[in-house]
Each structure stands twice: as C-alpha cells, then as structure tokens.
Amino acid sequence: MPEPISSQPSSSFAIAGLNFQDLCARLQAYWAAQGCIVQLPYDLEVGAGTMAPETFLRVLGPEPYRVAYLQPSRRPADGRYGENPNRLYKHIQLQVVLKPPPADIQALYLQSLEAIGIDLKAHDIKFEEDNWESPTLGAWGLGWQVLLDGLEITQFTYFQQCGGQDLEPVAVEITYGMERIAAFLQNADSIYDIRWNDRWTYRDVRLDDEVQMSVYNFESADVEKLWQHFNLCESEARTLLAAEYPGARAPLLGAYELCLKCSHLFNLLDARGAISVTERVAVIQRVRRLAVACAAQWIQLKKPN
Amino acid sequence: MTQPFLIEVGCEEIPARFLAGLSGQLLASLGEELQTSGLRIADADLHAAYTPRRLAAWTDKILDRQSDREEETVGPPVKAAYDAQGSPTPAAVNFAKKFGAAAGDLYKVATAKGEYIALRRKIAGQAAAKLLPGIILRAWSRLELPRSMKWDESGFKFIRPVRWLVVLLGDEVIPMQLGDVASGRQTRGHRTLGSQAIELKRADGNEYLRLLERNFVLALPEARRERIRSGLREQTPENGLRAVDDAELLEILVNLTEYPTVIRGEFDRQFLKLPREVLVTVMRSHQRYFALEEAREGSQLAPGFLAVANQDQDRDGLIRQGHERVLRARFNDALFFWRHDRKRSLESRLEDMKHITFHAKLGSYYDKAQRMLRAELINYLAFCLGIEQQKDEIRQAIQLSKCDLGTELVKEFTELQGQIGGRIAQAENVPEEVWQALYDHYLPAATLDRIPRNLTGAAAALADKFDTLAGMFAMGEIPSGSRDPYALRRAGNGIVRILVEKHKSLPLKRALEIALQPFQNPEHALGQLRLFFKERQEFFFQEMFSYKQNSPIQKEEVMAVLNPLGEDDPFGPANDPFDASLRLRALNEVRRDKPQTFARAAEVFKRMRNIVQKEGELKDWLDIKFDRASFNDLERDLWKELIPLDLPEKSQSPDYYREYLSIAADMAPLVEKYFNEVRVNDPDPELRKNRLAFLAWATVKLGRVADLSLLSPLQK
C-alpha cells in the first residue's frame, strides 16, 4: 500500500510524489466539491474533450450545467511512435465546464492548482492570450493558456459560440493537460517516466498504445476504406438528421456520434497525408455541417413546448 | 470647488498586445468627455496606469459642479402671444408657467420666421457626482475594441471579463455599474502575493500606486519596464555576456506581468549545435525569454536565458527549474528534428516538393523551382546584377531554395523557412555564397527588414518574387484595396528595394516578360503589372526611401521623376527603379540648392506645355520635324542651349542628373523671354506648325529627367 498523501502539503517538494491517478482523482474531487457532475470519459474517439456531448451539446441552451470529466483525446498526426518524450498520439485531458461561469472562476481554478499541491507563491503563473476556434465545430471563444513556470498546463476559454449557435448564457471551459501537469509535479523530463501509480509508469501503461497506433495511423490505415467509412458515417448522420420523429424521440445523439466518427476519420486521413490542402477546407466543411445541424436540433428538442 | 477623481476598471487578464492601446484610448475619451461636460480643469493632467488586470485613470482635480449658465428658450409667435390690447394670451402665460416664470419675464426676439416671444432661463450646473456615471459610460462606449466577449447575463461586452470597479470623487464612491459590476472603493493586489481587498480611502493617484506596490503590483508600465531592465543587467554580472536586445519582447513582458522579476536559467551546451535561429525562436517567440549572447561582434549565443516571472522572487529556485525544464523539452524536440532532417541531403528533397502545393492553379513548389530555374530568367538576372560568372551558384541556390519546406524543423517553425535550408546547406558544406543566398531569398520579409546580403541571394530573391507576381497576376490574383492575401505588394516592394539598395539597373518589363512566359495570356498580366510596379515605386520612394535617406522626399518629386516627358515605352520611367532613385535623389538635392530657380522653372514649363497641348497631344507634335531654317534668333539661341542637354545610355550616378536638372531649370528665363517676344501662333500656318513642333521638342528635352512643371514652390 502506498503512503496516504496528506491533503495539506507543507511544501512543493512534499507532494512531488503525487502520481498520475492520484492527480486525476484529486482534481475530479476538487471540481465535484464545486458542484460539478463527475462524468465518465466519452466512449468514442475524440480529438478533444470539447467534442464530447457533455461539452458540445450541454453548453447550448439556457439550463445551468456543471460537469467535469477526464477525456482521452486522440490526435493521430501528433503520434511519434513513442520516441519523443513530449508528444503523444493520445493524451488525457481533464475537461471542466461551468455554465454560467461564476464570477470568481479564475480564483476557483487557481485553488484547484493548490489542491494538487502547487504553492502559487513559489511559482510563476501567467494567463496569456489564447483564443480558441474550431472550424469543425462551428465554435469559438476567448481566453488564455495558463502558463506555470513557462509550461502550458491549461486552456481556459469563455465559449461564445458553439455549433454555430450564440451561447446564452456563455460557458467557461477549463481543459487541463494531465500529462504535463503530472510531469511538472513529478519533475519528470519524459512523459513516459511519469509514475501512473506507485508501482507502474506511464511507459508501462501506454507505450504499446503509442507505438502501435502510430504505425496504424501513419502507415497501415487503409486510405480507401477510411474514405468509405467517412462517406457511410456522413450519409447515415444526414439521414438521421433529416428524418421526422415525434416529440423527444429524435436519435440526435446517434447522429452526433456519427459526426464524431467523421471527425476522427478526417484526422486519420490527414495523418496519412491523404488530404490535399485544397480538399481540406471542403472536408472540414462537411463535418461542420453535421455538427451545426446537431446543435440546432438539440436546441429544438430542449425547447419547452 | 475641485475634487480629485480616480477610476479603476479591474479585469481578468487583458491580452498584452491590446493593453497599452486600450489605456491610451480610455485616457483620451475620458478627457474629452470631462471636457464636454465642463468638469475638466485645463491645467490638471489626467494620468493613466495599467496592468493586465486593470485600467486606471486619475486627476488631482476636476470641478465638483458645472458652472450655472443661461439659456434662451423661444415660445409662440408674438401674434399669438398678445391680444389686441397687448395683454398676454393664455398661450403666453402657459409658456412662462411651464418654466416657472411670469408673463412679465417674456421678451420679443426676431427670428427668420418672424417675431417670437422668448424667455431667458437660468440653468443650475449639475454636481460632478451626478454627471460622472454618464461621463464614464460614454467614454467607455467609445473604446474601439478588438473581438470582444460576454461573460455574464448582463450581456455587457469587453475584451475580457470586468470583475471590479473603483470610482472615487474625493473620498466618496460614485455609485454606478459596468454591466453587472457595481462600483466601490476596493481594488485588488497581485493574484498570489497581494491582498484581494484593498480599501482606497480617496481618489489619490499617488496613494493608489503606493498601496498597489505594497501588494506587489507595479501599476505604471514604466515601473515594470525599469524593473525588467535592471533585472536583465543584474542577472548577467559576467563580463562579456548580455541579453539579446529586444524591445518588442520587453513590451510584451511589461504588459504580461504585474510584478516582473528576471530569472536566469541555463541549458545544456549540446543544444548550441542547433542553428541560432531555432534557439532564438524557441526562447523568444515560444517562451518569451531573452536569449543570452557574448557581448562582442559576431557574438555567439551562450547556454543561458533570462525569463521574466510574474513574481517577486524565486525563493526556492523552483521557477528557474521549471522554466529550464520546459526549455529543455522544447530544445530536445528541435534537436530531434534537426538530426532527423540532417539524415537526408537537402538536394534529395527537391522531389518531395512535388507534393507540396504552392497554389492550386500554379502547381507545386517543385513546379515553382523549375520555373525559377529557366535559363532565360537566370541569364537575365545574372546579366543585370553583373554576376554572369556566378550562374552556377544562382542555379544551385534556387534549386535548394524550397527544399527545406518538407523538413520537420520548418513544419515546426514555419517562420524560419529559408533560414533552416540555409543552415542545413551550410552544415553540408555548400559554398558560403550559395547557402547565404538561399538563407536570404525570402528577404525582405517586412518593410524595414534587411535585404539579401550577397548578389546570388539577390538573384534568388528576385527570381522567387518575379515568379510569384507573374503567376498570381496571370491567374487574376491581383491585390485590391486591403485584399492582398498572397502579400504581393510586399513582393513588389521587395524587388524595388533590392534593386535600389544593391545599385542595380534592371528593366522590369523584360524581367516580367520572361517571368510570364510559362503562363497563359501574358499581355494582360503585363499591363496590370506595369500599373502595380508604378504604385510600388510611388510607395517605396515616398515612405521607405525618405526614411532611409533621412531627407524628406515630397510626393511631387516622386511624381515628377516617375512621369518624365517623352517616354514612349508604356513601362517608361518606372521600368528601372534604380535609375528612378538616382533621378529622385538628384532632383531632391538640386531643388533644395536653388528653390527659386525651380519655382520659376515650374511655372514657365507648365505654360510651355500648355501651349503645345492646347493644339494637340505632345507626342503627336514630337513626330513633326521642325525646320531650323525658319528659326528666328531667339529660337536659334534656345535650340543651341538645348542641344547639349542629352541623356546617356546608362547614367549610374546622380551627378549627371543633378547637372542636367540644374541646367534645365536655369533655362527658364530664356524660355520665358521666348514666349514674351515670339508669337507662337503665327498667322502663317507653316510657321505656326514649325514653332509648335520646336516647342514640343524643347518641352520634352527639359522634362526628360523629371517633369519639373509638376513641382510647386518649395516652402522654407
């Protein structure tokens, strides 16, 4: 059994042992205490936590919502066969969404860093402008990247629009890069050296995944079949979105999952170098059209009759 | 009575690049609104301070009340105001009553519409306390914001959320709201070092600055700048070591911190193997660190950096450690890419360029390189630049110029394209002339950027830019208004600058004809490019040239030089930018030596040209041969004086043009005498024709270097 970790560390060094899974647990517990639902990661491939319905759809409409969830995020083109100590095909985000944002949200965020043992008085924290825009999701927001001693650990964004819809009220999205924070806390120079728990490392848990998926993403994925998958998913999503269903029975989430698949297939095709610069814009447009239609239908379904 | 006034708008971090501008705007609009409201006191300065989390302004005194004033209000017409007996009607009585006056206070005024009754009213000035919310809201609404946002249900918009508001007049809070945020007297200190509830007793700017400083906020940007500057010095105590000078980075850091502290970090010497450009880009653009270098000519980078933390100190050395770790990771990535990219020769990547699109309609970068490599283009550029013995070097430089586009390093640091290729070529022992040429071939990348250091680089840069312009214009991608997505104007300016600063005559028309050969419909594009290059030169000579030459060039002088008389070639005088620059310098100098002579010449030559042009086009008259046999004495004198005035094939020196212009201007009295004594429009049609033809010839002769008639008298 590992030593229990004190919740009030006496200095930054005392908690240098916070391992990856404890870090995840601490942050989730912190946001649970702020009234967030702690959700499970979405069980489909996504490029970012933003794409999970818990963010993409829940930020729409007037109902207040608070949610936190870990989300493995896949970016096929970022894979490095496990050879680069700082880059991953799949990294883990902690996604926190608060709608509407409380007025002290920045202070709440900084306290979450204290909760994982970072002594704010001993470090250099900067909020540096970083505006976010996703052409695939028809979404944008203004915010910052949060730098901890020069390391980008969080994206902090006030969503203004999502799925082409103006948000009323707006929502704040806080996305923690978990590997980076863990490497910082553990003073590790390579992500693979992060201790996942007190017995196994990140390498033990995830290296095979990075190597094999890099081979698949860059070399083996069958481009022609990927296009077929893409076209199938797209056409099915369109059919679902166009059909008439009574009341709240419309299979909107089904359509949205197909849209997410298209997005991931697009990323795979991109990693395979199968999309030329001119095609790119057109394919992004196709995914965006689905996302925007899903957002519109979600608002329609949620409208009180 | 006066009162001090202070406002502070507390925000979540305002982006560094907008901060100073916003503060300046707020100061200006607040000053104007106070002025308009009659509260501003002329000799009381308005001060400003700002940090990422606040915009503040204050003044020692404003009037605490507007002064009273009188206003005239016009009522009904006199006819309706008094009855036949001259007594006030109910209309008049009611009008007076409405303003709390009696009928006896009314008087008559004459207006354009007839006589009316009027009333003089005293209007009491309002208290500043009552006016300030309106003043502040008006000033705030006048701010020109970049993309802004909402953050709460009030729907109020700003660049980042507003979280607190201090508005003090004397020792009173002025109650008001910005969105959902209500005013008070509490400000906040540094996020992690200061108190988040600091009471301000009164509107005292100095007290405000003192209290904030005690809470680790240097609210004045100059205080933060000074703290960074002295930190940079203190952290490099070694002899012969200094921070790479970087004013732009300094300003970013001033606007990114509330309490900046300079921290020195080190990195492993092995990373110095990386090209300097990569090291500096990572430190400067990605991490916002100052690089360290040896303080002497040709200085090498040192394995260290200076970071600016938003903290008072680095008690446990943790901040240094953290920044060092981040930099190490970034450098490791770069080193990985560098080693990876070095596994193949640069030349072997030429084939890869077939897969990188330059422009959908213009093909790949491979296609572009092939167009640039055409013998005709290289021969012409080498000839004009006087480096015909270096054609092989030019060819090699162009061949390699686009090869770095497929490297991992350029994918990671796109801003270093060209430079990376140059460094790889250097490491592959490519001759210096060649690697420097491809390193420089994107230059100049901005108006004041440097130009290629050697002539092979100039040739590669010209080939690249001529090809881009020819291709884009042939495809109809012509810049218009603010639309110039391919930065074609920059390419055009670059060509002009390289030729002028390298002192090389290169007729643009021929170069463009060659560059247009691979494309369809070259005639149309050539016509557009002619206008384009004339505009580019107008721009360059007025803005850039006067900046570099450090003497004011007037627009008139540029126009005179770019529109001399008697040019048949449609590209005309804008065909050779270097030659135009020589004529311009000569004109600028000689005109300042003899302002009166030139003022008189302008007047006389204008008259001369008008006489000819009244009778037809100047160039038509030039086609008519005049007969010297029918000259009178005056005509013969003038002709004799003008004959030696001739242009050499290629001047290459402003001295010749200076002399030409000086002689031409000196001719004005003689020409004037001619007008006064010779009747051009002689009744004899043959004589008249002869005189006009002669005059046309003389006009052109005098205006060949510059059309002097376009110049107005020089103001002392």
HADDOCK unambig.tbl for C-alpha pairs under 7 A between the chains (distance, minus, plus):
assign (segid A and resid 86 and name CA) (segid B and resid 329 and name CA) 6.84 0.50 0.50
assign (segid A and resid 120 and name CA) (segid B and resid 192 and name CA) 6.18 0.50 0.50
assign (segid A and resid 121 and name CA) (segid B and resid 192 and name CA) 5.85 0.50 0.50
assign (segid A and resid 121 and name CA) (segid B and resid 193 and name CA) 6.46 0.50 0.50
assign (segid A and resid 122 and name CA) (segid B and resid 314 and name CA) 6.68 0.50 0.50
assign (segid A and resid 122 and name CA) (segid B and resid 315 and name CA) 6.64 0.50 0.50
assign (segid A and resid 122 and name CA) (segid B and resid 318 and name CA) 6.87 0.50 0.50
assign (segid A and resid 123 and name CA) (segid B and resid 318 and name CA) 6.73 0.50 0.50
assign (segid A and resid 123 and name CA) (segid B and resid 319 and name CA) 5.43 0.50 0.50
assign (segid A and resid 124 and name CA) (segid B and resid 309 and name CA) 5.36 0.50 0.50
assign (segid A and resid 124 and name CA) (segid B and resid 310 and name CA) 5.59 0.50 0.50
assign (segid A and resid 124 and name CA) (segid B and resid 311 and name CA) 6.03 0.50 0.50
assign (segid A and resid 124 and name CA) (segid B and resid 319 and name CA) 6.28 0.50 0.50
assign (segid A and resid 125 and name CA) (segid B and resid 310 and name CA) 6.63 0.50 0.50
assign (segid A and resid 126 and name CA) (segid B and resid 310 and name CA) 6.93 0.50 0.50
assign (segid A and resid 127 and name CA) (segid B and resid 13 and name CA) 6.36 0.50 0.50
assign (segid A and resid 128 and name CA) (segid B and resid 15 and name CA) 6.77 0.50 0.50
assign (segid A and resid 129 and name CA) (segid B and resid 15 and name CA) 5.11 0.50 0.50
assign (segid A and resid 142 and name CA) (segid B and resid 149 and name CA) 6.99 0.50 0.50
assign (segid A and resid 149 and name CA) (segid B and resid 319 and name CA) 5.53 0.50 0.50
assign (segid A and resid 149 and name CA) (segid B and resid 322 and name CA) 5.21 0.50 0.50
assign (segid A and resid 149 and name CA) (segid B and resid 323 and name CA) 5.26 0.50 0.50
assign (segid A and resid 150 and name CA) (segid B and resid 287 and name CA) 6.46 0.50 0.50
assign (segid A and resid 150 and name CA) (segid B and resid 323 and name CA) 5.44 0.50 0.50
assign (segid A and resid 150 and name CA) (segid B and resid 326 and name CA) 6.62 0.50 0.50
assign (segid A and resid 151 and name CA) (segid B and resid 326 and name CA) 5.98 0.50 0.50
assign (segid A and resid 160 and name CA) (segid B and resid 149 and name CA) 6.88 0.50 0.50
assign (segid A and resid 169 and name CA) (segid B and resid 152 and name CA) 6.72 0.50 0.50
assign (segid A and resid 169 and name CA) (segid B and resid 153 and name CA) 6.15 0.50 0.50
assign (segid A and resid 170 and name CA) (segid B and resid 150 and name CA) 6.97 0.50 0.50
assign (segid A and resid 170 and name CA) (segid B and resid 151 and name CA) 6.11 0.50 0.50
assign (segid A and resid 170 and name CA) (segid B and resid 152 and name CA) 6.99 0.50 0.50
